[in-house]
């Protein structure tokens, strides 16, 4: 099996690598529109990269998202992260490939939305 690694979603990257939990909470409550715009542009760029990867020889695209609710709320997961991950799955499936999304951490509060996801 050949695999290709994919980046974190723009939401997860912003949360864990750019702003941190405390800052993203303030952003959500004080500048939600700007924050959502900030999430949109990298996601569109990544979708283009993912299409290129899905056209390669890899049978599986692996995304190490590290989803958990220890540093994010279930509501934010469903609103911001899950739609991005479903889009990733849709892109990869268009090319007849599989996607594996790695989630480590506390996911018990979001099992139902994960079970209903497209990946």
PDB file as gemmi writes it, atoms N, CA and C in Angstrom:
CRYST1    1.000    1.000    1.000  90.00  90.00  90.00 P 1                      
ATOM      1  N   UNK A   1       0.841  -1.172   0.000  1.00  0.00           N  
ATOM      2  CA  UNK A   1       0.000   0.000   0.000  1.00  0.00           C  
ATOM      3  C   UNK A   1       0.887   1.237   0.000  1.00  0.00           C  
ATOM      4  N   UNK A   2       0.543   2.168  -0.825  1.00  0.00           N  
ATOM      5  CA  UNK A   2       1.256   3.424  -0.893  1.00  0.00           C  
ATOM      6  C   UNK A   2       0.376   4.494  -0.273  1.00  0.00           C  
ATOM      7  N   UNK A   3       0.970   5.327   0.575  1.00  0.00           N  
ATOM      8  CA  UNK A   3       0.171   6.383   1.199  1.00  0.00           C  
ATOM      9  C   UNK A   3       0.841   7.737   1.008  1.00  0.00           C  
ATOM     10  N   UNK A   4       0.043   8.757   1.195  1.00  0.00           N  
ATOM     11  CA  UNK A   4       0.509  10.136   1.075  1.00  0.00           C  
ATOM     12  C   UNK A   4      -0.043  10.897   2.267  1.00  0.00           C  
ATOM     13  N   UNK A   5       0.795  11.623   2.967  1.00  0.00           N  
ATOM     14  CA  UNK A   5       0.336  12.396   4.117  1.00  0.00           C  
ATOM     15  C   UNK A   5      -0.254  13.726   3.677  1.00  0.00           C  
ATOM     16  N   UNK A   6      -1.332  14.122   4.361  1.00  0.00           N  
ATOM     17  CA  UNK A   6      -1.974  15.409   4.112  1.00  0.00           C  
ATOM     18  C   UNK A   6      -1.814  16.288   5.343  1.00  0.00           C  
ATOM     19  N   UNK A   7      -1.889  17.581   5.128  1.00  0.00           N  
ATOM     20  CA  UNK A   7      -1.771  18.530   6.236  1.00  0.00           C  
ATOM     21  C   UNK A   7      -3.012  18.520   7.116  1.00  0.00           C  
ATOM     22  N   UNK A   8      -2.878  19.130   8.298  1.00  0.00           N  
ATOM     23  CA  UNK A   8      -4.029  19.373   9.160  1.00  0.00           C  
ATOM     24  C   UNK A   8      -4.985  20.325   8.456  1.00  0.00           C  
ATOM     25  N   UNK A   9      -6.251  20.285   8.864  1.00  0.00           N  
ATOM     26  CA  UNK A   9      -7.206  21.257   8.338  1.00  0.00           C  
ATOM     27  C   UNK A   9      -6.795  22.656   8.794  1.00  0.00           C  
ATOM     28  N   UNK A  10      -7.302  23.663   8.107  1.00  0.00           N  
ATOM     29  CA  UNK A  10      -6.963  25.037   8.479  1.00  0.00           C  
ATOM     30  C   UNK A  10      -7.441  25.345   9.897  1.00  0.00           C  
ATOM     31  N   UNK A  11      -8.555  24.751  10.299  1.00  0.00           N  
ATOM     32  CA  UNK A  11      -9.049  24.952  11.671  1.00  0.00           C  
ATOM     33  C   UNK A  11      -8.067  24.377  12.688  1.00  0.00           C  
ATOM     34  N   UNK A  12      -7.673  23.119  12.500  1.00  0.00           N  
ATOM     35  CA  UNK A  12      -6.790  22.449  13.455  1.00  0.00           C  
ATOM     36  C   UNK A  12      -5.425  23.126  13.475  1.00  0.00           C  
ATOM     37  N   UNK A  13      -4.937  23.536  12.310  1.00  0.00           N  
ATOM     38  CA  UNK A  13      -3.631  24.198  12.238  1.00  0.00           C  
ATOM     39  C   UNK A  13      -3.669  25.530  12.990  1.00  0.00           C  
ATOM     40  N   UNK A  14      -4.735  26.307  12.797  1.00  0.00           N  
ATOM     41  CA  UNK A  14      -4.862  27.578  13.494  1.00  0.00           C  
ATOM     42  C   UNK A  14      -4.951  27.357  15.000  1.00  0.00           C  
ATOM     43  N   UNK A  15      -5.741  26.383  15.403  1.00  0.00           N  
ATOM     44  CA  UNK A  15      -5.934  26.093  16.821  1.00  0.00           C  
ATOM     45  C   UNK A  15      -4.653  25.621  17.500  1.00  0.00           C  
ATOM     46  N   UNK A  16      -3.951  24.685  16.898  1.00  0.00           N  
ATOM     47  CA  UNK A  16      -2.832  24.036  17.586  1.00  0.00           C  
ATOM     48  C   UNK A  16      -1.461  24.616  17.265  1.00  0.00           C  
ATOM     49  N   UNK A  17      -1.315  25.259  16.107  1.00  0.00           N  
ATOM     50  CA  UNK A  17       0.025  25.698  15.705  1.00  0.00           C  
ATOM     51  C   UNK A  17       0.180  27.204  15.562  1.00  0.00           C  
ATOM     52  N   UNK A  18      -0.917  27.916  15.419  1.00  0.00           N  
ATOM     53  CA  UNK A  18      -0.807  29.359  15.155  1.00  0.00           C  
ATOM     54  C   UNK A  18      -1.262  30.225  16.326  1.00  0.00           C  
ATOM     55  N   UNK A  19      -2.447  29.976  16.869  1.00  0.00           N  
ATOM     56  CA  UNK A  19      -2.982  30.878  17.890  1.00  0.00           C  
ATOM     57  C   UNK A  19      -3.031  30.277  19.283  1.00  0.00           C  
ATOM     58  N   UNK A  20      -3.304  28.996  19.381  1.00  0.00           N  
ATOM     59  CA  UNK A  20      -3.509  28.365  20.677  1.00  0.00           C  
ATOM     60  C   UNK A  20      -4.963  28.487  21.105  1.00  0.00           C  
ATOM     61  N   UNK A  21      -5.330  27.709  22.089  1.00  0.00           N  
ATOM     62  CA  UNK A  21      -6.723  27.612  22.525  1.00  0.00           C  
ATOM     63  C   UNK A  21      -7.246  28.937  23.051  1.00  0.00           C  
ATOM     64  N   UNK A  22      -6.530  29.569  23.956  1.00  0.00           N  
ATOM     65  CA  UNK A  22      -7.029  30.811  24.560  1.00  0.00           C  
ATOM     66  C   UNK A  22      -7.263  31.885  23.506  1.00  0.00           C  
ATOM     67  N   UNK A  23      -6.313  32.074  22.624  1.00  0.00           N  
ATOM     68  CA  UNK A  23      -6.451  33.108  21.604  1.00  0.00           C  
ATOM     69  C   UNK A  23      -7.571  32.812  20.616  1.00  0.00           C  
ATOM     70  N   UNK A  24      -7.732  31.542  20.256  1.00  0.00           N  
ATOM     71  CA  UNK A  24      -8.789  31.235  19.291  1.00  0.00           C  
ATOM     72  C   UNK A  24     -10.170  31.440  19.900  1.00  0.00           C  
ATOM     73  N   UNK A  25     -10.292  31.218  21.202  1.00  0.00           N  
ATOM     74  CA  UNK A  25     -11.569  31.479  21.875  1.00  0.00           C  
ATOM     75  C   UNK A  25     -11.910  32.959  21.776  1.00  0.00           C  
ATOM     76  N   UNK A  26     -10.949  33.822  22.060  1.00  0.00           N  
ATOM     77  CA  UNK A  26     -11.180  35.261  21.927  1.00  0.00           C  
ATOM     78  C   UNK A  26     -11.532  35.628  20.480  1.00  0.00           C  
ATOM     79  N   UNK A  27     -10.830  35.048  19.538  1.00  0.00           N  
ATOM     80  CA  UNK A  27     -11.119  35.340  18.139  1.00  0.00           C  
ATOM     81  C   UNK A  27     -12.540  34.936  17.755  1.00  0.00           C  
ATOM     82  N   UNK A  28     -12.965  33.773  18.222  1.00  0.00           N  
ATOM     83  CA  UNK A  28     -14.319  33.316  17.900  1.00  0.00           C  
ATOM     84  C   UNK A  28     -15.379  34.269  18.433  1.00  0.00           C  
ATOM     85  N   UNK A  29     -15.153  34.776  19.617  1.00  0.00           N  
ATOM     86  CA  UNK A  29     -16.173  35.624  20.226  1.00  0.00           C  
ATOM     87  C   UNK A  29     -16.053  37.101  19.853  1.00  0.00           C  
ATOM     88  N   UNK A  30     -14.874  37.550  19.491  1.00  0.00           N  
ATOM     89  CA  UNK A  30     -14.685  38.967  19.194  1.00  0.00           C  
ATOM     90  C   UNK A  30     -14.617  39.269  17.696  1.00  0.00           C  
ATOM     91  N   UNK A  31     -14.174  38.318  16.901  1.00  0.00           N  
ATOM     92  CA  UNK A  31     -13.967  38.551  15.464  1.00  0.00           C  
ATOM     93  C   UNK A  31     -14.345  37.323  14.640  1.00  0.00           C  
ATOM     94  N   UNK A  32     -15.522  36.791  14.863  1.00  0.00           N  
ATOM     95  CA  UNK A  32     -15.895  35.526  14.228  1.00  0.00           C  
ATOM     96  C   UNK A  32     -15.873  35.595  12.702  1.00  0.00           C  
ATOM     97  N   UNK A  33     -16.386  36.662  12.112  1.00  0.00           N  
ATOM     98  CA  UNK A  33     -16.400  36.760  10.649  1.00  0.00           C  
ATOM     99  C   UNK A  33     -14.985  36.752  10.068  1.00  0.00           C  
ATOM    100  N   UNK A  34     -14.103  37.513  10.670  1.00  0.00           N  
ATOM    101  CA  UNK A  34     -12.721  37.560  10.190  1.00  0.00           C  
ATOM    102  C   UNK A  34     -12.035  36.211  10.369  1.00  0.00           C  
ATOM    103  N   UNK A  35     -12.330  35.556  11.489  1.00  0.00           N  
ATOM    104  CA  UNK A  35     -11.738  34.249  11.727  1.00  0.00           C  
ATOM    105  C   UNK A  35     -12.208  33.239  10.680  1.00  0.00           C  
ATOM    106  N   UNK A  36     -13.484  33.254  10.369  1.00  0.00           N  
ATOM    107  CA  UNK A  36     -14.009  32.324   9.372  1.00  0.00           C  
ATOM    108  C   UNK A  36     -13.406  32.590   7.991  1.00  0.00           C  
ATOM    109  N   UNK A  37     -13.194  33.856   7.659  1.00  0.00           N  
ATOM    110  CA  UNK A  37     -12.520  34.179   6.399  1.00  0.00           C  
ATOM    111  C   UNK A  37     -11.083  33.661   6.413  1.00  0.00           C  
ATOM    112  N   UNK A  38     -10.433  33.790   7.554  1.00  0.00           N  
ATOM    113  CA  UNK A  38      -9.059  33.304   7.705  1.00  0.00           C  
ATOM    114  C   UNK A  38      -8.986  31.791   7.505  1.00  0.00           C  
ATOM    115  N   UNK A  39      -9.991  31.070   7.957  1.00  0.00           N  
ATOM    116  CA  UNK A  39     -10.020  29.614   7.787  1.00  0.00           C  
ATOM    117  C   UNK A  39     -10.294  29.222   6.336  1.00  0.00           C  
ATOM    118  N   UNK A  40     -11.035  30.038   5.628  1.00  0.00           N  
ATOM    119  CA  UNK A  40     -11.462  29.689   4.276  1.00  0.00           C  
ATOM    120  C   UNK A  40     -10.316  29.636   3.271  1.00  0.00           C  
ATOM    121  N   UNK A  41      -9.476  30.651   3.231  1.00  0.00           N  
ATOM    122  CA  UNK A  41      -8.439  30.731   2.204  1.00  0.00           C  
ATOM    123  C   UNK A  41      -7.431  29.581   2.243  1.00  0.00           C  
ATOM    124  N   UNK A  42      -6.864  29.245   3.416  1.00  0.00           N  
ATOM    125  CA  UNK A  42      -5.948  28.087   3.431  1.00  0.00           C  
ATOM    126  C   UNK A  42      -6.651  26.786   3.064  1.00  0.00           C  
ATOM    127  N   UNK A  43      -7.924  26.671   3.414  1.00  0.00           N  
ATOM    128  CA  UNK A  43      -8.662  25.445   3.076  1.00  0.00           C  
ATOM    129  C   UNK A  43      -8.775  25.294   1.563  1.00  0.00           C  
ATOM    130  N   UNK A  44      -9.059  26.379   0.863  1.00  0.00           N  
ATOM    131  CA  UNK A  44      -9.167  26.323  -0.598  1.00  0.00           C  
ATOM    132  C   UNK A  44      -7.817  25.968  -1.230  1.00  0.00           C  
ATOM    133  N   UNK A  45      -6.749  26.537  -0.691  1.00  0.00           N  
ATOM    134  CA  UNK A  45      -5.403  26.227  -1.179  1.00  0.00           C  
ATOM    135  C   UNK A  45      -5.083  24.748  -0.936  1.00  0.00           C  
ATOM    136  N   UNK A  46      -5.408  24.263   0.255  1.00  0.00           N  
ATOM    137  CA  UNK A  46      -5.127  22.868   0.571  1.00  0.00           C  
ATOM    138  C   UNK A  46      -5.943  21.928  -0.298  1.00  0.00           C  
ATOM    139  N   UNK A  47      -7.182  22.285  -0.615  1.00  0.00           N  
ATOM    140  CA  UNK A  47      -8.002  21.437  -1.477  1.00  0.00           C  
ATOM    141  C   UNK A  47      -7.329  21.223  -2.824  1.00  0.00           C  
ATOM    142  N   UNK A  48      -6.691  22.264  -3.355  1.00  0.00           N  
ATOM    143  CA  UNK A  48      -5.965  22.135  -4.620  1.00  0.00           C  
ATOM    144  C   UNK A  48      -4.794  21.176  -4.472  1.00  0.00           C  
ATOM    145  N   UNK A  49      -4.064  21.294  -3.364  1.00  0.00           N  
ATOM    146  CA  UNK A  49      -2.943  20.383  -3.115  1.00  0.00           C  
ATOM    147  C   UNK A  49      -3.430  18.940  -2.981  1.00  0.00           C  
ATOM    148  N   UNK A  50      -4.545  18.774  -2.304  1.00  0.00           N  
ATOM    149  CA  UNK A  50      -5.094  17.434  -2.092  1.00  0.00           C  
ATOM    150  C   UNK A  50      -5.517  16.800  -3.417  1.00  0.00           C  
ATOM    151  N   UNK A  51      -6.082  17.579  -4.307  1.00  0.00           N  
ATOM    152  CA  UNK A  51      -6.454  17.052  -5.633  1.00  0.00           C  
ATOM    153  C   UNK A  51      -5.227  16.542  -6.369  1.00  0.00           C  
ATOM    154  N   UNK A  52      -4.138  17.273  -6.286  1.00  0.00           N  
ATOM    155  CA  UNK A  52      -2.894  16.842  -6.937  1.00  0.00           C  
ATOM    156  C   UNK A  52      -2.405  15.534  -6.317  1.00  0.00           C  
ATOM    157  N   UNK A  53      -2.415  15.475  -4.986  1.00  0.00           N  
ATOM    158  CA  UNK A  53      -1.966  14.255  -4.303  1.00  0.00           C  
ATOM    159  C   UNK A  53      -2.852  13.067  -4.668  1.00  0.00           C  
ATOM    160  N   UNK A  54      -4.151  13.291  -4.758  1.00  0.00           N  
ATOM    161  CA  UNK A  54      -5.085  12.205  -5.052  1.00  0.00           C  
ATOM    162  C   UNK A  54      -4.917  11.674  -6.472  1.00  0.00           C  
ATOM    163  N   UNK A  55      -4.321  12.456  -7.335  1.00  0.00           N  
ATOM    164  CA  UNK A  55      -4.087  12.005  -8.699  1.00  0.00           C  
ATOM    165  C   UNK A  55      -2.804  11.181  -8.822  1.00  0.00           C  
ATOM    166  N   UNK A  56      -2.032  11.113  -7.750  1.00  0.00           N  
ATOM    167  CA  UNK A  56      -0.782  10.362  -7.761  1.00  0.00           C  
ATOM    168  C   UNK A  56      -1.005   8.873  -7.573  1.00  0.00           C  
ATOM    169  N   UNK A  57       0.071   8.167  -7.308  1.00  0.00           N  
ATOM    170  CA  UNK A  57       0.013   6.704  -7.204  1.00  0.00           C  
ATOM    171  C   UNK A  57      -0.413   6.202  -5.831  1.00  0.00           C  
ATOM    172  N   UNK A  58      -0.561   7.089  -4.880  1.00  0.00           N  
ATOM    173  CA  UNK A  58      -0.951   6.673  -3.528  1.00  0.00           C  
ATOM    174  C   UNK A  58      -2.351   6.076  -3.540  1.00  0.00           C  
ATOM    175  N   UNK A  59      -2.504   4.988  -2.811  1.00  0.00           N  
ATOM    176  CA  UNK A  59      -3.815   4.365  -2.684  1.00  0.00           C  
ATOM    177  C   UNK A  59      -4.606   4.986  -1.543  1.00  0.00           C  
ATOM    178  N   UNK A  60      -3.872   5.514  -0.557  1.00  0.00           N  
ATOM    179  CA  UNK A  60      -4.498   6.076   0.635  1.00  0.00           C  
ATOM    180  C   UNK A  60      -3.868   7.430   0.929  1.00  0.00           C  
ATOM    181  N   UNK A  61      -4.710   8.395   1.223  1.00  0.00           N  
ATOM    182  CA  UNK A  61      -4.238   9.695   1.687  1.00  0.00           C  
ATOM    183  C   UNK A  61      -4.452   9.713   3.204  1.00  0.00           C  
ATOM    184  N   UNK A  62      -3.397   9.992   3.944  1.00  0.00           N  
ATOM    185  CA  UNK A  62      -3.464   9.992   5.410  1.00  0.00           C  
ATOM    186  C   UNK A  62      -3.426  11.431   5.903  1.00  0.00           C  
ATOM    187  N   UNK A  63      -4.378  11.771   6.730  1.00  0.00           N  
ATOM    188  CA  UNK A  63      -4.446  13.104   7.318  1.00  0.00           C  
ATOM    189  C   UNK A  63      -4.316  12.957   8.832  1.00  0.00           C  
ATOM    190  N   UNK A  64      -3.240  13.470   9.386  1.00  0.00           N  
ATOM    191  CA  UNK A  64      -3.007  13.398  10.827  1.00  0.00           C  
ATOM    192  C   UNK A  64      -3.646  14.609  11.503  1.00  0.00           C  
ATOM    193  N   UNK A  65      -4.950  14.602  11.566  1.00  0.00           N  
ATOM    194  CA  UNK A  65      -5.705  15.742  12.068  1.00  0.00           C  
ATOM    195  C   UNK A  65      -5.597  15.887  13.584  1.00  0.00           C  
ATOM    196  N   UNK A  66      -5.433  14.777  14.289  1.00  0.00           N  
ATOM    197  CA  UNK A  66      -5.353  14.795  15.756  1.00  0.00           C  
ATOM    198  C   UNK A  66      -6.556  15.482  16.401  1.00  0.00           C  
ATOM    199  N   UNK A  67      -7.704  15.224  15.848  1.00  0.00           N  
ATOM    200  CA  UNK A  67      -8.954  15.765  16.377  1.00  0.00           C  
ATOM    201  C   UNK A  67      -9.155  15.326  17.807  1.00  0.00           C  
ATOM    202  N   UNK A  68      -9.565  16.250  18.637  1.00  0.00           N  
ATOM    203  CA  UNK A  68      -9.959  15.910  20.002  1.00  0.00           C  
ATOM    204  C   UNK A  68     -10.716  17.087  20.591  1.00  0.00           C  
ATOM    205  N   UNK A  69     -11.484  16.817  21.632  1.00  0.00           N  
ATOM    206  CA  UNK A  69     -12.243  17.890  22.267  1.00  0.00           C  
ATOM    207  C   UNK A  69     -11.579  18.370  23.551  1.00  0.00           C  
ATOM    208  N   UNK A  70     -10.345  17.984  23.771  1.00  0.00           N  
ATOM    209  CA  UNK A  70      -9.599  18.501  24.920  1.00  0.00           C  
ATOM    210  C   UNK A  70      -9.215  19.960  24.692  1.00  0.00           C  
ATOM    211  N   UNK A  71      -9.041  20.332  23.406  1.00  0.00           N  
ATOM    212  CA  UNK A  71      -8.671  21.714  23.103  1.00  0.00           C  
ATOM    213  C   UNK A  71      -9.634  22.385  22.123  1.00  0.00           C  
ATOM    214  N   UNK A  72     -10.784  21.792  21.923  1.00  0.00           N  
ATOM    215  CA  UNK A  72     -11.797  22.356  21.037  1.00  0.00           C  
ATOM    216  C   UNK A  72     -13.162  21.864  21.509  1.00  0.00           C  
ATOM    217  N   UNK A  73     -14.190  22.569  21.169  1.00  0.00           N  
ATOM    218  CA  UNK A  73     -15.520  22.146  21.608  1.00  0.00           C  
ATOM    219  C   UNK A  73     -16.168  21.254  20.548  1.00  0.00           C  
ATOM    220  N   UNK A  74     -17.089  20.380  20.952  1.00  0.00           N  
ATOM    221  CA  UNK A  74     -17.825  19.584  19.968  1.00  0.00           C  
ATOM    222  C   UNK A  74     -18.552  20.475  18.944  1.00  0.00           C  
ATOM    223  N   UNK A  75     -19.080  21.600  19.394  1.00  0.00           N  
ATOM    224  CA  UNK A  75     -19.782  22.511  18.489  1.00  0.00           C  
ATOM    225  C   UNK A  75     -18.821  23.048  17.418  1.00  0.00           C  
ATOM    226  N   UNK A  76     -17.621  23.440  17.818  1.00  0.00           N  
ATOM    227  CA  UNK A  76     -16.650  23.945  16.849  1.00  0.00           C  
ATOM    228  C   UNK A  76     -16.173  22.840  15.920  1.00  0.00           C  
ATOM    229  N   UNK A  77     -16.031  21.628  16.455  1.00  0.00           N  
ATOM    230  CA  UNK A  77     -15.667  20.499  15.601  1.00  0.00           C  
ATOM    231  C   UNK A  77     -16.700  20.349  14.484  1.00  0.00           C  
ATOM    232  N   UNK A  78     -17.981  20.337  14.857  1.00  0.00           N  
ATOM    233  CA  UNK A  78     -19.035  20.136  13.865  1.00  0.00           C  
ATOM    234  C   UNK A  78     -19.162  21.309  12.895  1.00  0.00           C  
ATOM    235  N   UNK A  79     -18.908  22.510  13.363  1.00  0.00           N  
ATOM    236  CA  UNK A  79     -19.067  23.690  12.507  1.00  0.00           C  
ATOM    237  C   UNK A  79     -17.858  23.961  11.617  1.00  0.00           C  
ATOM    238  N   UNK A  80     -16.667  23.767  12.141  1.00  0.00           N  
ATOM    239  CA  UNK A  80     -15.465  24.183  11.416  1.00  0.00           C  
ATOM    240  C   UNK A  80     -14.596  23.032  10.915  1.00  0.00           C  
ATOM    241  N   UNK A  81     -14.414  22.012  11.704  1.00  0.00           N  
ATOM    242  CA  UNK A  81     -13.469  20.953  11.333  1.00  0.00           C  
ATOM    243  C   UNK A  81     -14.118  19.860  10.483  1.00  0.00           C  
ATOM    244  N   UNK A  82     -15.277  19.377  10.905  1.00  0.00           N  
ATOM    245  CA  UNK A  82     -15.931  18.277  10.200  1.00  0.00           C  
ATOM    246  C   UNK A  82     -16.239  18.606   8.737  1.00  0.00           C  
ATOM    247  N   UNK A  83     -16.771  19.787   8.422  1.00  0.00           N  
ATOM    248  CA  UNK A  83     -17.008  20.087   7.003  1.00  0.00           C  
ATOM    249  C   UNK A  83     -15.724  20.059   6.161  1.00  0.00           C  
ATOM    250  N   UNK A  84     -14.618  20.531   6.729  1.00  0.00           N  
ATOM    251  CA  UNK A  84     -13.350  20.482   6.001  1.00  0.00           C  
ATOM    252  C   UNK A  84     -12.926  19.035   5.761  1.00  0.00           C  
ATOM    253  N   UNK A  85     -13.057  18.199   6.776  1.00  0.00           N  
ATOM    254  CA  UNK A  85     -12.664  16.797   6.631  1.00  0.00           C  
ATOM    255  C   UNK A  85     -13.564  16.070   5.640  1.00  0.00           C  
ATOM    256  N   UNK A  86     -14.849  16.385   5.640  1.00  0.00           N  
ATOM    257  CA  UNK A  86     -15.751  15.791   4.649  1.00  0.00           C  
ATOM    258  C   UNK A  86     -15.385  16.227   3.236  1.00  0.00           C  
ATOM    259  N   UNK A  87     -14.988  17.481   3.082  1.00  0.00           N  
ATOM    260  CA  UNK A  87     -14.536  17.963   1.773  1.00  0.00           C  
ATOM    261  C   UNK A  87     -13.286  17.212   1.338  1.00  0.00           C  
ATOM    262  N   UNK A  88     -12.353  16.996   2.266  1.00  0.00           N  
ATOM    263  CA  UNK A  88     -11.147  16.226   1.942  1.00  0.00           C  
ATOM    264  C   UNK A  88     -11.534  14.838   1.432  1.00  0.00           C  
ATOM    265  N   UNK A  89     -12.461  14.201   2.149  1.00  0.00           N  
ATOM    266  CA  UNK A  89     -12.890  12.856   1.754  1.00  0.00           C  
ATOM    267  C   UNK A  89     -13.530  12.882   0.371  1.00  0.00           C  
ATOM    268  N   UNK A  90     -14.374  13.862   0.110  1.00  0.00           N  
ATOM    269  CA  UNK A  90     -15.028  13.970  -1.199  1.00  0.00           C  
ATOM    270  C   UNK A  90     -14.000  14.115  -2.316  1.00  0.00           C  
ATOM    271  N   UNK A  91     -12.980  14.936  -2.087  1.00  0.00           N  
ATOM    272  CA  UNK A  91     -11.933  15.129  -3.093  1.00  0.00           C  
ATOM    273  C   UNK A  91     -11.201  13.821  -3.365  1.00  0.00           C  
ATOM    274  N   UNK A  92     -10.791  13.162  -2.312  1.00  0.00           N  
ATOM    275  CA  UNK A  92     -10.025  11.919  -2.462  1.00  0.00           C  
ATOM    276  C   UNK A  92     -10.878  10.834  -3.118  1.00  0.00           C  
ATOM    277  N   UNK A  93     -12.133  10.739  -2.736  1.00  0.00           N  
ATOM    278  CA  UNK A  93     -13.028   9.718  -3.304  1.00  0.00           C  
ATOM    279  C   UNK A  93     -13.287   9.956  -4.790  1.00  0.00           C  
ATOM    280  N   UNK A  94     -13.251  11.212  -5.242  1.00  0.00           N  
ATOM    281  CA  UNK A  94     -13.432  11.511  -6.665  1.00  0.00           C  
ATOM    282  C   UNK A  94     -12.383  10.815  -7.529  1.00  0.00           C  
ATOM    283  N   UNK A  95     -11.242  10.540  -6.936  1.00  0.00           N  
ATOM    284  CA  UNK A  95     -10.148   9.896  -7.670  1.00  0.00           C  
ATOM    285  C   UNK A  95     -10.022   8.411  -7.326  1.00  0.00           C  
ATOM    286  N   UNK A  96     -11.052   7.871  -6.691  1.00  0.00           N  
ATOM    287  CA  UNK A  96     -11.069   6.448  -6.381  1.00  0.00           C  
ATOM    288  C   UNK A  96     -10.097   6.042  -5.285  1.00  0.00           C  
ATOM    289  N   UNK A  97      -9.703   6.993  -4.472  1.00  0.00           N  
ATOM    290  CA  UNK A  97      -8.754   6.716  -3.394  1.00  0.00           C  
ATOM    291  C   UNK A  97      -9.468   6.673  -2.057  1.00  0.00           C  
ATOM    292  N   UNK A  98      -8.753   6.206  -1.057  1.00  0.00           N  
ATOM    293  CA  UNK A  98      -9.260   6.174   0.311  1.00  0.00           C  
ATOM    294  C   UNK A  98      -8.569   7.259   1.129  1.00  0.00           C  
ATOM    295  N   UNK A  99      -9.257   7.695   2.177  1.00  0.00           N  
ATOM    296  CA  UNK A  99      -8.656   8.661   3.096  1.00  0.00           C  
ATOM    297  C   UNK A  99      -8.718   8.091   4.502  1.00  0.00           C  
ATOM    298  N   UNK A 100      -7.630   8.235   5.209  1.00  0.00           N  
ATOM    299  CA  UNK A 100      -7.555   7.831   6.604  1.00  0.00           C  
ATOM    300  C   UNK A 100      -7.298   9.090   7.414  1.00  0.00           C  
ATOM    301  N   UNK A 101      -8.202   9.404   8.307  1.00  0.00           N  
ATOM    302  CA  UNK A 101      -8.039  10.593   9.133  1.00  0.00           C  
ATOM    303  C   UNK A 101      -7.737  10.145  10.549  1.00  0.00           C  
ATOM    304  N   UNK A 102      -6.534  10.430  10.978  1.00  0.00           N  
ATOM    305  CA  UNK A 102      -6.059  10.044  12.303  1.00  0.00           C  
ATOM    306  C   UNK A 102      -6.624  11.009  13.344  1.00  0.00           C  
ATOM    307  N   UNK A 103      -7.251  10.454  14.351  1.00  0.00           N  
ATOM    308  CA  UNK A 103      -7.790  11.259  15.445  1.00  0.00           C  
ATOM    309  C   UNK A 103      -7.319  10.636  16.751  1.00  0.00           C  
ATOM    310  N   UNK A 104      -6.519  11.365  17.486  1.00  0.00           N  
ATOM    311  CA  UNK A 104      -6.086  10.846  18.770  1.00  0.00           C  
ATOM    312  C   UNK A 104      -6.481  11.845  19.840  1.00  0.00           C  
ATOM    313  N   UNK A 105      -6.927  11.346  20.900  1.00  0.00           N  
ATOM    314  CA  UNK A 105      -7.370  12.240  21.960  1.00  0.00           C  
ATOM    315  C   UNK A 105      -8.795  11.935  22.341  1.00  0.00           C  
ATOM    316  N   UNK A 106      -9.396  12.879  22.950  1.00  0.00           N  
ATOM    317  CA  UNK A 106     -10.755  12.705  23.458  1.00  0.00           C  
ATOM    318  C   UNK A 106     -11.768  12.960  22.343  1.00  0.00           C  
ATOM    319  N   UNK A 107     -12.359  11.881  21.859  1.00  0.00           N  
ATOM    320  CA  UNK A 107     -13.350  12.027  20.793  1.00  0.00           C  
ATOM    321  C   UNK A 107     -14.717  11.462  21.193  1.00  0.00           C  
ATOM    322  N   UNK A 108     -14.848  11.033  22.444  1.00  0.00           N  
ATOM    323  CA  UNK A 108     -16.102  10.407  22.860  1.00  0.00           C  
ATOM    324  C   UNK A 108     -17.307  11.331  22.700  1.00  0.00           C  
ATOM    325  N   UNK A 109     -17.129  12.632  22.819  1.00  0.00           N  
ATOM    326  CA  UNK A 109     -18.247  13.574  22.682  1.00  0.00           C  
ATOM    327  C   UNK A 109     -18.601  13.870  21.226  1.00  0.00           C  
ATOM    328  N   UNK A 110     -17.784  13.393  20.300  1.00  0.00           N  
ATOM    329  CA  UNK A 110     -18.049  13.666  18.885  1.00  0.00           C  
ATOM    330  C   UNK A 110     -18.123  12.381  18.052  1.00  0.00           C  
ATOM    331  N   UNK A 111     -18.322  11.259  18.708  1.00  0.00           N  
ATOM    332  CA  UNK A 111     -18.392   9.970  18.004  1.00  0.00           C  
ATOM    333  C   UNK A 111     -19.526   9.956  16.982  1.00  0.00           C  
ATOM    334  N   UNK A 112     -20.701  10.446  17.336  1.00  0.00           N  
ATOM    335  CA  UNK A 112     -21.835  10.394  16.412  1.00  0.00           C  
ATOM    336  C   UNK A 112     -21.580  11.195  15.136  1.00  0.00           C  
ATOM    337  N   UNK A 113     -21.095  12.442  15.229  1.00  0.00           N  
ATOM    338  CA  UNK A 113     -20.796  13.138  13.966  1.00  0.00           C  
ATOM    339  C   UNK A 113     -19.682  12.470  13.158  1.00  0.00           C  
ATOM    340  N   UNK A 114     -18.713  11.883  13.848  1.00  0.00           N  
ATOM    341  CA  UNK A 114     -17.646  11.174  13.138  1.00  0.00           C  
ATOM    342  C   UNK A 114     -18.220   9.960  12.409  1.00  0.00           C  
ATOM    343  N   UNK A 115     -19.093   9.228  13.086  1.00  0.00           N  
ATOM    344  CA  UNK A 115     -19.685   8.030  12.475  1.00  0.00           C  
ATOM    345  C   UNK A 115     -20.511   8.383  11.242  1.00  0.00           C  
ATOM    346  N   UNK A 116     -21.088   9.565  11.221  1.00  0.00           N  
ATOM    347  CA  UNK A 116     -21.888   9.985  10.082  1.00  0.00           C  
ATOM    348  C   UNK A 116     -21.114  10.730   9.017  1.00  0.00           C  
ATOM    349  N   UNK A 117     -19.798  10.827   9.181  1.00  0.00           N  
ATOM    350  CA  UNK A 117     -18.962  11.586   8.246  1.00  0.00           C  
ATOM    351  C   UNK A 117     -18.764  10.835   6.938  1.00  0.00           C  
ATOM    352  N   UNK A 118     -18.222  11.534   5.959  1.00  0.00           N  
ATOM    353  CA  UNK A 118     -17.983  10.969   4.629  1.00  0.00           C  
ATOM    354  C   UNK A 118     -16.676  10.198   4.512  1.00  0.00           C  
ATOM    355  N   UNK A 119     -15.881  10.173   5.561  1.00  0.00           N  
ATOM    356  CA  UNK A 119     -14.576   9.482   5.487  1.00  0.00           C  
ATOM    357  C   UNK A 119     -14.626   8.168   6.208  1.00  0.00           C  
TER     358      UNK A 119                                                      
END                                                                             
